[in-house]
Each structure stands twice: as structure tokens, then as C-alpha cells.
Amino acid sequence: MCAEIIYGKKSVKLKDGEQIKEACRKLGVPFSCEQGYCGICAIDILEGEDNLNELDENEKSMGLDRKRRLACECKIKSGKVKINY
């Protein structure tokens, strides 16, 4: 099955289980450390939060939740995820 990241009218398809970092980069999300420490790549999950992996410790320590995630730490399980940044 093919997963999809959607931002506005743009979307990027990716494989189930794949990290969403590169898809988000193609959609214009800015990145810096890419290791979950700086928070630059924080995105809002507008739809499909159940289609992402669970929050990791870095995200939890930043006070993020299922609706606000770090693009560098997310993997899509399947389906569609609609984001904003």
C-alpha cells in the first residue's frame, strides 16, 4: 500500500513504514539537526495522527503531542497524513 503526506494542495507518496522526513522536505518543511533535538521541523498534524508511529522520548520531552510532531522523528504506518507547519 502507498502512504501519503499532504500539505495544502501538494502531496508526496511514500511507502508504508517509511520516515516522513524526506516527504516533508519536498513539501518545504525546514530542518536543522534532524535528530529530534532542535524542534525546527515541528509540524501540526491536521488529519491522520493515528497513521503515524507513537511519540518518541525527544518529542515527549519537548511537550509535543499527537497533533504536534517532529517531522524528523515520524514514520507513517499507512494511509494519509495531512500536515501544516
PDB file of N, CA, C and O in Angstrom:
ATOM      1  N   MET A   1       0.844  -1.189   0.000  1.00  0.00           N
ATOM      2  CA  MET A   1       0.000   0.000   0.000  1.00  0.00           C
ATOM      3  C   MET A   1       0.885   1.247   0.000  1.00  0.00           C
ATOM      4  O   MET A   1       2.031   1.211   0.448  1.00  0.00           O
ATOM      5  N   CYS A   2       0.346   2.319  -0.497  1.00  0.00           N
ATOM      6  CA  CYS A   2       1.096   3.565  -0.596  1.00  0.00           C
ATOM      7  C   CYS A   2       0.550   4.576   0.406  1.00  0.00           C
ATOM      8  O   CYS A   2      -0.656   4.812   0.466  1.00  0.00           O
ATOM      9  N   ALA A   3       1.430   5.163   1.181  1.00  0.00           N
ATOM     10  CA  ALA A   3       1.058   6.196   2.138  1.00  0.00           C
ATOM     11  C   ALA A   3       1.224   7.561   1.472  1.00  0.00           C
ATOM     12  O   ALA A   3       1.819   7.666   0.399  1.00  0.00           O
ATOM     13  N   GLU A   4       0.693   8.608   2.117  1.00  0.00           N
ATOM     14  CA  GLU A   4       0.743   9.929   1.505  1.00  0.00           C
ATOM     15  C   GLU A   4       0.801  11.013   2.576  1.00  0.00           C
ATOM     16  O   GLU A   4       0.061  10.969   3.559  1.00  0.00           O
ATOM     17  N   ILE A   5       1.695  11.993   2.373  1.00  0.00           N
ATOM     18  CA  ILE A   5       1.768  13.187   3.211  1.00  0.00           C
ATOM     19  C   ILE A   5       1.180  14.326   2.393  1.00  0.00           C
ATOM     20  O   ILE A   5       1.550  14.520   1.235  1.00  0.00           O
ATOM     21  N   ILE A   6       0.264  15.080   2.992  1.00  0.00           N
ATOM     22  CA  ILE A   6      -0.432  16.149   2.277  1.00  0.00           C
ATOM     23  C   ILE A   6      -0.192  17.477   2.988  1.00  0.00           C
ATOM     24  O   ILE A   6      -0.338  17.579   4.206  1.00  0.00           O
ATOM     25  N   TYR A   7       0.182  18.497   2.206  1.00  0.00           N
ATOM     26  CA  TYR A   7       0.315  19.860   2.718  1.00  0.00           C
ATOM     27  C   TYR A   7      -0.358  20.785   1.719  1.00  0.00           C
ATOM     28  O   TYR A   7       0.112  20.929   0.590  1.00  0.00           O
ATOM     29  N   GLY A   8      -1.443  21.407   2.121  1.00  0.00           N
ATOM     30  CA  GLY A   8      -2.187  22.261   1.199  1.00  0.00           C
ATOM     31  C   GLY A   8      -2.665  21.449   0.014  1.00  0.00           C
ATOM     32  O   GLY A   8      -3.330  20.428   0.185  1.00  0.00           O
ATOM     33  N   LYS A   9      -2.329  21.896  -1.190  1.00  0.00           N
ATOM     34  CA  LYS A   9      -2.731  21.183  -2.401  1.00  0.00           C
ATOM     35  C   LYS A   9      -1.640  20.244  -2.908  1.00  0.00           C
ATOM     36  O   LYS A   9      -1.815  19.584  -3.932  1.00  0.00           O
ATOM     37  N   LYS A  10      -0.513  20.182  -2.194  1.00  0.00           N
ATOM     38  CA  LYS A  10       0.599  19.315  -2.600  1.00  0.00           C
ATOM     39  C   LYS A  10       0.577  18.027  -1.782  1.00  0.00           C
ATOM     40  O   LYS A  10       0.105  18.004  -0.646  1.00  0.00           O
ATOM     41  N   SER A  11       1.093  16.966  -2.376  1.00  0.00           N
ATOM     42  CA  SER A  11       1.226  15.718  -1.633  1.00  0.00           C
ATOM     43  C   SER A  11       2.433  14.948  -2.145  1.00  0.00           C
ATOM     44  O   SER A  11       2.870  15.120  -3.283  1.00  0.00           O
ATOM     45  N   VAL A  12       2.957  14.098  -1.278  1.00  0.00           N
ATOM     46  CA  VAL A  12       4.085  13.233  -1.622  1.00  0.00           C
ATOM     47  C   VAL A  12       3.711  11.820  -1.191  1.00  0.00           C
ATOM     48  O   VAL A  12       3.285  11.604  -0.057  1.00  0.00           O
ATOM     49  N   LYS A  13       3.869  10.874  -2.084  1.00  0.00           N
ATOM     50  CA  LYS A  13       3.585   9.473  -1.766  1.00  0.00           C
ATOM     51  C   LYS A  13       4.859   8.808  -1.249  1.00  0.00           C
ATOM     52  O   LYS A  13       5.964   9.127  -1.687  1.00  0.00           O
ATOM     53  N   LEU A  14       4.685   7.883  -0.315  1.00  0.00           N
ATOM     54  CA  LEU A  14       5.803   7.135   0.227  1.00  0.00           C
ATOM     55  C   LEU A  14       5.327   5.753   0.640  1.00  0.00           C
ATOM     56  O   LEU A  14       4.127   5.481   0.670  1.00  0.00           O
ATOM     57  N   LYS A  15       6.270   4.890   0.955  1.00  0.00           N
ATOM     58  CA  LYS A  15       5.950   3.516   1.329  1.00  0.00           C
ATOM     59  C   LYS A  15       5.477   3.460   2.773  1.00  0.00           C
ATOM     60  O   LYS A  15       5.909   4.252   3.610  1.00  0.00           O
ATOM     61  N   ASP A  16       4.586   2.515   3.058  1.00  0.00           N
ATOM     62  CA  ASP A  16       4.176   2.267   4.434  1.00  0.00           C
ATOM     63  C   ASP A  16       5.411   1.988   5.284  1.00  0.00           C
ATOM     64  O   ASP A  16       6.314   1.274   4.847  1.00  0.00           O
ATOM     65  N   GLY A  17       5.459   2.541   6.490  1.00  0.00           N
ATOM     66  CA  GLY A  17       6.569   2.322   7.400  1.00  0.00           C
ATOM     67  C   GLY A  17       7.760   3.228   7.177  1.00  0.00           C
ATOM     68  O   GLY A  17       8.740   3.150   7.918  1.00  0.00           O
ATOM     69  N   GLU A  18       7.697   4.083   6.174  1.00  0.00           N
ATOM     70  CA  GLU A  18       8.820   4.962   5.837  1.00  0.00           C
ATOM     71  C   GLU A  18       8.814   6.217   6.717  1.00  0.00           C
ATOM     72  O   GLU A  18       7.756   6.698   7.126  1.00  0.00           O
ATOM     73  N   GLN A  19      10.016   6.739   7.002  1.00  0.00           N
ATOM     74  CA  GLN A  19      10.103   8.022   7.701  1.00  0.00           C
ATOM     75  C   GLN A  19       9.531   9.099   6.797  1.00  0.00           C
ATOM     76  O   GLN A  19       9.680   9.033   5.577  1.00  0.00           O
ATOM     77  N   ILE A  20       8.872  10.099   7.397  1.00  0.00           N
ATOM     78  CA  ILE A  20       8.240  11.143   6.591  1.00  0.00           C
ATOM     79  C   ILE A  20       9.164  12.323   6.324  1.00  0.00           C
ATOM     80  O   ILE A  20       8.772  13.271   5.643  1.00  0.00           O
ATOM     81  N   LYS A  21      10.383  12.281   6.848  1.00  0.00           N
ATOM     82  CA  LYS A  21      11.309  13.414   6.740  1.00  0.00           C
ATOM     83  C   LYS A  21      11.503  13.889   5.303  1.00  0.00           C
ATOM     84  O   LYS A  21      11.351  15.080   5.030  1.00  0.00           O
ATOM     85  N   GLU A  22      11.833  13.000   4.389  1.00  0.00           N
ATOM     86  CA  GLU A  22      12.105  13.415   3.009  1.00  0.00           C
ATOM     87  C   GLU A  22      10.849  13.932   2.320  1.00  0.00           C
ATOM     88  O   GLU A  22      10.911  14.885   1.544  1.00  0.00           O
ATOM     89  N   ALA A  23       9.711  13.306   2.602  1.00  0.00           N
ATOM     90  CA  ALA A  23       8.453  13.791   2.028  1.00  0.00           C
ATOM     91  C   ALA A  23       8.163  15.204   2.519  1.00  0.00           C
ATOM     92  O   ALA A  23       7.747  16.059   1.737  1.00  0.00           O
ATOM     93  N   CYS A  24       8.380  15.452   3.800  1.00  0.00           N
ATOM     94  CA  CYS A  24       8.147  16.789   4.356  1.00  0.00           C
ATOM     95  C   CYS A  24       9.134  17.799   3.783  1.00  0.00           C
ATOM     96  O   CYS A  24       8.769  18.944   3.519  1.00  0.00           O
ATOM     97  N   ARG A  25      10.365  17.385   3.593  1.00  0.00           N
ATOM     98  CA  ARG A  25      11.367  18.274   2.992  1.00  0.00           C
ATOM     99  C   ARG A  25      10.911  18.704   1.589  1.00  0.00           C
ATOM    100  O   ARG A  25      11.038  19.873   1.225  1.00  0.00           O
ATOM    101  N   LYS A  26      10.382  17.760   0.809  1.00  0.00           N
ATOM    102  CA  LYS A  26       9.876  18.072  -0.534  1.00  0.00           C
ATOM    103  C   LYS A  26       8.706  19.050  -0.481  1.00  0.00           C
ATOM    104  O   LYS A  26       8.473  19.796  -1.432  1.00  0.00           O
ATOM    105  N   LEU A  27       7.970  19.046   0.631  1.00  0.00           N
ATOM    106  CA  LEU A  27       6.829  19.947   0.796  1.00  0.00           C
ATOM    107  C   LEU A  27       7.230  21.285   1.410  1.00  0.00           C
ATOM    108  O   LEU A  27       6.381  22.155   1.602  1.00  0.00           O
ATOM    109  N   GLY A  28       8.523  21.459   1.720  1.00  0.00           N
ATOM    110  CA  GLY A  28       9.014  22.740   2.208  1.00  0.00           C
ATOM    111  C   GLY A  28       9.224  22.868   3.700  1.00  0.00           C
ATOM    112  O   GLY A  28       9.544  23.957   4.176  1.00  0.00           O
ATOM    113  N   VAL A  29       9.054  21.790   4.460  1.00  0.00           N
ATOM    114  CA  VAL A  29       9.286  21.851   5.904  1.00  0.00           C
ATOM    115  C   VAL A  29      10.774  22.075   6.152  1.00  0.00           C
ATOM    116  O   VAL A  29      11.600  21.349   5.601  1.00  0.00           O
ATOM    117  N   PRO A  30      11.140  23.081   6.982  1.00  0.00           N
ATOM    118  CA  PRO A  30      12.554  23.323   7.269  1.00  0.00           C
ATOM    119  C   PRO A  30      13.107  22.301   8.275  1.00  0.00           C
ATOM    120  O   PRO A  30      12.384  21.831   9.154  1.00  0.00           O
ATOM    121  N   PHE A  31      14.381  21.969   8.136  1.00  0.00           N
ATOM    122  CA  PHE A  31      15.065  21.047   9.038  1.00  0.00           C
ATOM    123  C   PHE A  31      16.379  21.657   9.492  1.00  0.00           C
ATOM    124  O   PHE A  31      16.929  22.534   8.825  1.00  0.00           O
ATOM    125  N   SER A  32      16.886  21.189  10.639  1.00  0.00           N
ATOM    126  CA  SER A  32      18.209  21.610  11.103  1.00  0.00           C
ATOM    127  C   SER A  32      18.976  20.383  11.582  1.00  0.00           C
ATOM    128  O   SER A  32      19.710  19.780  10.799  1.00  0.00           O
ATOM    129  N   CYS A  33      18.827  19.998  12.847  1.00  0.00           N
ATOM    130  CA  CYS A  33      19.642  18.912  13.404  1.00  0.00           C
ATOM    131  C   CYS A  33      19.254  17.528  12.871  1.00  0.00           C
ATOM    132  O   CYS A  33      20.108  16.647  12.780  1.00  0.00           O
ATOM    133  N   GLU A  34      17.999  17.327  12.523  1.00  0.00           N
ATOM    134  CA  GLU A  34      17.469  16.060  12.021  1.00  0.00           C
ATOM    135  C   GLU A  34      17.636  14.901  12.999  1.00  0.00           C
ATOM    136  O   GLU A  34      17.656  13.738  12.594  1.00  0.00           O
ATOM    137  N   GLN A  35      17.757  15.220  14.287  1.00  0.00           N
ATOM    138  CA  GLN A  35      17.917  14.184  15.309  1.00  0.00           C
ATOM    139  C   GLN A  35      16.920  14.334  16.452  1.00  0.00           C
ATOM    140  O   GLN A  35      17.034  13.649  17.468  1.00  0.00           O
ATOM    141  N   GLY A  36      15.944  15.224  16.292  1.00  0.00           N
ATOM    142  CA  GLY A  36      14.903  15.356  17.300  1.00  0.00           C
ATOM    143  C   GLY A  36      15.240  16.235  18.479  1.00  0.00           C
ATOM    144  O   GLY A  36      14.601  16.127  19.525  1.00  0.00           O
ATOM    145  N   TYR A  37      16.232  17.110  18.341  1.00  0.00           N
ATOM    146  CA  TYR A  37      16.628  17.952  19.471  1.00  0.00           C
ATOM    147  C   TYR A  37      16.261  19.422  19.317  1.00  0.00           C
ATOM    148  O   TYR A  37      15.947  20.081  20.309  1.00  0.00           O
ATOM    149  N   CYS A  38      16.293  19.957  18.084  1.00  0.00           N
ATOM    150  CA  CYS A  38      16.148  21.409  17.914  1.00  0.00           C
ATOM    151  C   CYS A  38      14.698  21.870  17.791  1.00  0.00           C
ATOM    152  O   CYS A  38      14.388  22.997  18.180  1.00  0.00           O
ATOM    153  N   GLY A  39      13.811  21.046  17.270  1.00  0.00           N
ATOM    154  CA  GLY A  39      12.410  21.421  17.124  1.00  0.00           C
ATOM    155  C   GLY A  39      12.077  22.227  15.881  1.00  0.00           C
ATOM    156  O   GLY A  39      10.922  22.608  15.691  1.00  0.00           O
ATOM    157  N   ILE A  40      13.063  22.496  15.027  1.00  0.00           N
ATOM    158  CA  ILE A  40      12.830  23.290  13.818  1.00  0.00           C
ATOM    159  C   ILE A  40      11.787  22.637  12.908  1.00  0.00           C
ATOM    160  O   ILE A  40      11.002  23.341  12.273  1.00  0.00           O
ATOM    161  N   CYS A  41      11.766  21.329  12.836  1.00  0.00           N
ATOM    162  CA  CYS A  41      10.883  20.625  11.899  1.00  0.00           C
ATOM    163  C   CYS A  41       9.525  20.265  12.512  1.00  0.00           C
ATOM    164  O   CYS A  41       8.856  19.353  12.027  1.00  0.00           O
ATOM    165  N   ALA A  42       9.114  20.966  13.563  1.00  0.00           N
ATOM    166  CA  ALA A  42       7.815  20.684  14.183  1.00  0.00           C
ATOM    167  C   ALA A  42       6.691  20.949  13.182  1.00  0.00           C
ATOM    168  O   ALA A  42       6.658  21.989  12.524  1.00  0.00           O
ATOM    169  N   ILE A  43       5.788  20.004  13.083  1.00  0.00           N
ATOM    170  CA  ILE A  43       4.649  20.119  12.171  1.00  0.00           C
ATOM    171  C   ILE A  43       3.358  19.886  12.952  1.00  0.00           C
ATOM    172  O   ILE A  43       3.343  19.186  13.965  1.00  0.00           O
ATOM    173  N   ASP A  44       2.285  20.485  12.463  1.00  0.00           N
ATOM    174  CA  ASP A  44       0.957  20.230  13.014  1.00  0.00           C
ATOM    175  C   ASP A  44       0.329  19.107  12.204  1.00  0.00           C
ATOM    176  O   ASP A  44       0.366  19.124  10.974  1.00  0.00           O
ATOM    177  N   ILE A  45      -0.242  18.139  12.891  1.00  0.00           N
ATOM    178  CA  ILE A  45      -0.931  17.037  12.232  1.00  0.00           C
ATOM    179  C   ILE A  45      -2.415  17.398  12.205  1.00  0.00           C
ATOM    180  O   ILE A  45      -3.090  17.363  13.234  1.00  0.00           O
ATOM    181  N   LEU A  46      -2.911  17.742  11.032  1.00  0.00           N
ATOM    182  CA  LEU A  46      -4.301  18.159  10.879  1.00  0.00           C
ATOM    183  C   LEU A  46      -5.243  16.967  10.758  1.00  0.00           C
ATOM    184  O   LEU A  46      -6.374  17.011  11.241  1.00  0.00           O
ATOM    185  N   GLU A  47      -4.780  15.918  10.123  1.00  0.00           N
ATOM    186  CA  GLU A  47      -5.566  14.686   9.964  1.00  0.00           C
ATOM    187  C   GLU A  47      -4.608  13.506   9.889  1.00  0.00           C
ATOM    188  O   GLU A  47      -3.494  13.622   9.377  1.00  0.00           O
ATOM    189  N   GLY A  48      -5.058  12.370  10.408  1.00  0.00           N
ATOM    190  CA  GLY A  48      -4.305  11.134  10.244  1.00  0.00           C
ATOM    191  C   GLY A  48      -3.259  10.838  11.302  1.00  0.00           C
ATOM    192  O   GLY A  48      -2.333  10.067  11.048  1.00  0.00           O
ATOM    193  N   GLU A  49      -3.382  11.436  12.488  1.00  0.00           N
ATOM    194  CA  GLU A  49      -2.371  11.178  13.521  1.00  0.00           C
ATOM    195  C   GLU A  49      -2.284   9.708  13.897  1.00  0.00           C
ATOM    196  O   GLU A  49      -1.227   9.245  14.327  1.00  0.00           O
ATOM    197  N   ASP A  50      -3.372   8.967  13.743  1.00  0.00           N
ATOM    198  CA  ASP A  50      -3.350   7.529  14.035  1.00  0.00           C
ATOM    199  C   ASP A  50      -2.521   6.752  13.020  1.00  0.00           C
ATOM    200  O   ASP A  50      -2.179   5.593  13.254  1.00  0.00           O
ATOM    201  N   ASN A  51      -2.196   7.382  11.896  1.00  0.00           N
ATOM    202  CA  ASN A  51      -1.395   6.726  10.860  1.00  0.00           C
ATOM    203  C   ASN A  51       0.106   6.892  11.087  1.00  0.00           C
ATOM    204  O   ASN A  51       0.909   6.405  10.292  1.00  0.00           O
ATOM    205  N   LEU A  52       0.489   7.575  12.165  1.00  0.00           N
ATOM    206  CA  LEU A  52       1.906   7.783  12.488  1.00  0.00           C
ATOM    207  C   LEU A  52       2.321   6.919  13.671  1.00  0.00           C
ATOM    208  O   LEU A  52       1.485   6.463  14.451  1.00  0.00           O
ATOM    209  N   ASN A  53       3.626   6.704  13.788  1.00  0.00           N
ATOM    210  CA  ASN A  53       4.170   5.983  14.934  1.00  0.00           C
ATOM    211  C   ASN A  53       3.914   6.774  16.221  1.00  0.00           C
ATOM    212  O   ASN A  53       3.507   7.935  16.175  1.00  0.00           O
ATOM    213  N   GLU A  54       4.154   6.143  17.351  1.00  0.00           N
ATOM    214  CA  GLU A  54       3.992   6.808  18.648  1.00  0.00           C
ATOM    215  C   GLU A  54       5.067   7.876  18.840  1.00  0.00           C
ATOM    216  O   GLU A  54       6.131   7.808  18.225  1.00  0.00           O
ATOM    217  N   LEU A  55       4.790   8.855  19.690  1.00  0.00           N
ATOM    218  CA  LEU A  55       5.782   9.879  20.011  1.00  0.00           C
ATOM    219  C   LEU A  55       7.009   9.226  20.631  1.00  0.00           C
ATOM    220  O   LEU A  55       6.891   8.259  21.384  1.00  0.00           O
ATOM    221  N   ASP A  56       8.189   9.758  20.312  1.00  0.00           N
ATOM    222  CA  ASP A  56       9.406   9.253  20.944  1.00  0.00           C
ATOM    223  C   ASP A  56       9.746  10.130  22.150  1.00  0.00           C
ATOM    224  O   ASP A  56       9.057  11.112  22.426  1.00  0.00           O
ATOM    225  N   GLU A  57      10.796   9.775  22.851  1.00  0.00           N
ATOM    226  CA  GLU A  57      11.169  10.494  24.074  1.00  0.00           C
ATOM    227  C   GLU A  57      11.526  11.955  23.814  1.00  0.00           C
ATOM    228  O   GLU A  57      11.201  12.821  24.627  1.00  0.00           O
ATOM    229  N   ASN A  58      12.192  12.243  22.686  1.00  0.00           N
ATOM    230  CA  ASN A  58      12.530  13.633  22.366  1.00  0.00           C
ATOM    231  C   ASN A  58      11.271  14.474  22.207  1.00  0.00           C
ATOM    232  O   ASN A  58      11.201  15.591  22.720  1.00  0.00           O
ATOM    233  N   GLU A  59      10.288  13.952  21.509  1.00  0.00           N
ATOM    234  CA  GLU A  59       9.037  14.681  21.313  1.00  0.00           C
ATOM    235  C   GLU A  59       8.318  14.889  22.645  1.00  0.00           C
ATOM    236  O   GLU A  59       7.803  15.975  22.911  1.00  0.00           O
ATOM    237  N   LYS A  60       8.283  13.863  23.468  1.00  0.00           N
ATOM    238  CA  LYS A  60       7.632  13.977  24.777  1.00  0.00           C
ATOM    239  C   LYS A  60       8.332  15.010  25.647  1.00  0.00           C
ATOM    240  O   LYS A  60       7.670  15.788  26.334  1.00  0.00           O
ATOM    241  N   SER A  61       9.672  15.029  25.628  1.00  0.00           N
ATOM    242  CA  SER A  61      10.413  15.982  26.465  1.00  0.00           C
ATOM    243  C   SER A  61      10.207  17.422  26.017  1.00  0.00           C
ATOM    244  O   SER A  61      10.383  18.346  26.811  1.00  0.00           O
ATOM    245  N   MET A  62       9.832  17.629  24.742  1.00  0.00           N
ATOM    246  CA  MET A  62       9.534  18.970  24.229  1.00  0.00           C
ATOM    247  C   MET A  62       8.087  19.371  24.491  1.00  0.00           C
ATOM    248  O   MET A  62       7.685  20.487  24.163  1.00  0.00           O
ATOM    249  N   GLY A  63       7.303  18.473  25.079  1.00  0.00           N
ATOM    250  CA  GLY A  63       5.904  18.768  25.361  1.00  0.00           C
ATOM    251  C   GLY A  63       4.994  18.638  24.152  1.00  0.00           C
ATOM    252  O   GLY A  63       3.884  19.170  24.149  1.00  0.00           O
ATOM    253  N   LEU A  64       5.458  17.932  23.123  1.00  0.00           N
ATOM    254  CA  LEU A  64       4.647  17.744  21.925  1.00  0.00           C
ATOM    255  C   LEU A  64       3.611  16.652  22.178  1.00  0.00           C
ATOM    256  O   LEU A  64       3.694  15.913  23.159  1.00  0.00           O
ATOM    257  N   ASP A  65       2.642  16.564  21.284  1.00  0.00           N
ATOM    258  CA  ASP A  65       1.613  15.536  21.405  1.00  0.00           C
ATOM    259  C   ASP A  65       1.284  14.981  20.021  1.00  0.00           C
ATOM    260  O   ASP A  65       1.984  15.273  19.051  1.00  0.00           O
ATOM    261  N   ARG A  66       0.234  14.190  19.928  1.00  0.00           N
ATOM    262  CA  ARG A  66      -0.102  13.530  18.657  1.00  0.00           C
ATOM    263  C   ARG A  66      -0.480  14.511  17.556  1.00  0.00           C
ATOM    264  O   ARG A  66      -0.435  14.160  16.377  1.00  0.00           O
ATOM    265  N   LYS A  67      -0.851  15.735  17.921  1.00  0.00           N
ATOM    266  CA  LYS A  67      -1.228  16.756  16.936  1.00  0.00           C
ATOM    267  C   LYS A  67      -0.069  17.682  16.578  1.00  0.00           C
ATOM    268  O   LYS A  67      -0.184  18.466  15.636  1.00  0.00           O
ATOM    269  N   ARG A  68       1.042  17.611  17.309  1.00  0.00           N
ATOM    270  CA  ARG A  68       2.238  18.434  17.047  1.00  0.00           C
ATOM    271  C   ARG A  68       3.434  17.505  17.158  1.00  0.00           C
ATOM    272  O   ARG A  68       3.753  17.031  18.249  1.00  0.00           O
ATOM    273  N   ARG A  69       4.097  17.240  16.043  1.00  0.00           N
ATOM    274  CA  ARG A  69       5.168  16.254  15.982  1.00  0.00           C
ATOM    275  C   ARG A  69       6.409  16.828  15.332  1.00  0.00           C
ATOM    276  O   ARG A  69       6.361  17.892  14.715  1.00  0.00           O
ATOM    277  N   LEU A  70       7.525  16.119  15.469  1.00  0.00           N
ATOM    278  CA  LEU A  70       8.756  16.449  14.758  1.00  0.00           C
ATOM    279  C   LEU A  70       8.804  15.604  13.488  1.00  0.00           C
ATOM    280  O   LEU A  70       8.745  14.376  13.549  1.00  0.00           O
ATOM    281  N   ALA A  71       8.910  16.269  12.338  1.00  0.00           N
ATOM    282  CA  ALA A  71       8.927  15.545  11.064  1.00  0.00           C
ATOM    283  C   ALA A  71      10.103  14.578  10.985  1.00  0.00           C
ATOM    284  O   ALA A  71       9.998  13.530  10.348  1.00  0.00           O
ATOM    285  N   CYS A  72      11.221  14.917  11.625  1.00  0.00           N
ATOM    286  CA  CYS A  72      12.405  14.054  11.558  1.00  0.00           C
ATOM    287  C   CYS A  72      12.246  12.775  12.378  1.00  0.00           C
ATOM    288  O   CYS A  72      13.034  11.842  12.215  1.00  0.00           O
ATOM    289  N   GLU A  73      11.246  12.713  13.253  1.00  0.00           N
ATOM    290  CA  GLU A  73      11.071  11.555  14.133  1.00  0.00           C
ATOM    291  C   GLU A  73       9.877  10.683  13.746  1.00  0.00           C
ATOM    292  O   GLU A  73       9.688   9.615  14.328  1.00  0.00           O
ATOM    293  N   CYS A  74       9.080  11.110  12.788  1.00  0.00           N
ATOM    294  CA  CYS A  74       7.845  10.398  12.440  1.00  0.00           C
ATOM    295  C   CYS A  74       8.054   9.360  11.350  1.00  0.00           C
ATOM    296  O   CYS A  74       8.832   9.545  10.414  1.00  0.00           O
ATOM    297  N   LYS A  75       7.332   8.270  11.508  1.00  0.00           N
ATOM    298  CA  LYS A  75       7.196   7.265  10.452  1.00  0.00           C
ATOM    299  C   LYS A  75       5.704   7.099  10.204  1.00  0.00           C
ATOM    300  O   LYS A  75       4.896   7.107  11.133  1.00  0.00           O
ATOM    301  N   ILE A  76       5.358   6.948   8.933  1.00  0.00           N
ATOM    302  CA  ILE A  76       3.955   6.737   8.593  1.00  0.00           C
ATOM    303  C   ILE A  76       3.693   5.239   8.559  1.00  0.00           C
ATOM    304  O   ILE A  76       4.418   4.490   7.904  1.00  0.00           O
ATOM    305  N   LYS A  77       2.656   4.804   9.264  1.00  0.00           N
ATOM    306  CA  LYS A  77       2.315   3.380   9.262  1.00  0.00           C
ATOM    307  C   LYS A  77       1.624   3.012   7.955  1.00  0.00           C
ATOM    308  O   LYS A  77       1.989   2.031   7.307  1.00  0.00           O
ATOM    309  N   SER A  78       0.643   3.789   7.580  1.00  0.00           N
ATOM    310  CA  SER A  78      -0.092   3.613   6.324  1.00  0.00           C
ATOM    311  C   SER A  78      -1.092   4.754   6.206  1.00  0.00           C
ATOM    312  O   SER A  78      -1.251   5.541   7.139  1.00  0.00           O
ATOM    313  N   GLY A  79      -1.755   4.847   5.081  1.00  0.00           N
ATOM    314  CA  GLY A  79      -2.802   5.841   4.912  1.00  0.00           C
ATOM    315  C   GLY A  79      -2.290   7.231   4.592  1.00  0.00           C
ATOM    316  O   GLY A  79      -1.190   7.400   4.065  1.00  0.00           O
ATOM    317  N   LYS A  80      -3.110   8.231   4.921  1.00  0.00           N
ATOM    318  CA  LYS A  80      -2.791   9.622   4.619  1.00  0.00           C
ATOM    319  C   LYS A  80      -2.612  10.414   5.901  1.00  0.00           C
ATOM    320  O   LYS A  80      -3.279  10.158   6.904  1.00  0.00           O
ATOM    321  N   VAL A  81      -1.700  11.383   5.855  1.00  0.00           N
ATOM    322  CA  VAL A  81      -1.483  12.307   6.957  1.00  0.00           C
ATOM    323  C   VAL A  81      -1.456  13.708   6.368  1.00  0.00           C
ATOM    324  O   VAL A  81      -0.681  13.987   5.453  1.00  0.00           O
ATOM    325  N   LYS A  82      -2.296  14.583   6.885  1.00  0.00           N
ATOM    326  CA  LYS A  82      -2.355  15.972   6.426  1.00  0.00           C
ATOM    327  C   LYS A  82      -1.630  16.833   7.453  1.00  0.00           C
ATOM    328  O   LYS A  82      -1.921  16.766   8.647  1.00  0.00           O
ATOM    329  N   ILE A  83      -0.669  17.654   6.973  1.00  0.00           N
ATOM    330  CA  ILE A  83       0.161  18.443   7.884  1.00  0.00           C
ATOM    331  C   ILE A  83       0.060  19.935   7.593  1.00  0.00           C
ATOM    332  O   ILE A  83      -0.449  20.352   6.553  1.00  0.00           O
ATOM    333  N   ASN A  84       0.557  20.721   8.534  1.00  0.00           N
ATOM    334  CA  ASN A  84       0.791  22.149   8.364  1.00  0.00           C
ATOM    335  C   ASN A  84       2.057  22.462   9.152  1.00  0.00           C
ATOM    336  O   ASN A  84       2.401  21.742  10.089  1.00  0.00           O
ATOM    337  N   TYR A  85       2.741  23.523   8.778  1.00  0.00           N
ATOM    338  CA  TYR A  85       3.939  23.930   9.526  1.00  0.00           C
ATOM    339  C   TYR A  85       4.054  25.418   9.564  1.00  0.00           C
ATOM    340  O   TYR A  85       4.997  25.950  10.148  1.00  0.00           O
TER     341      TYR A  85
END
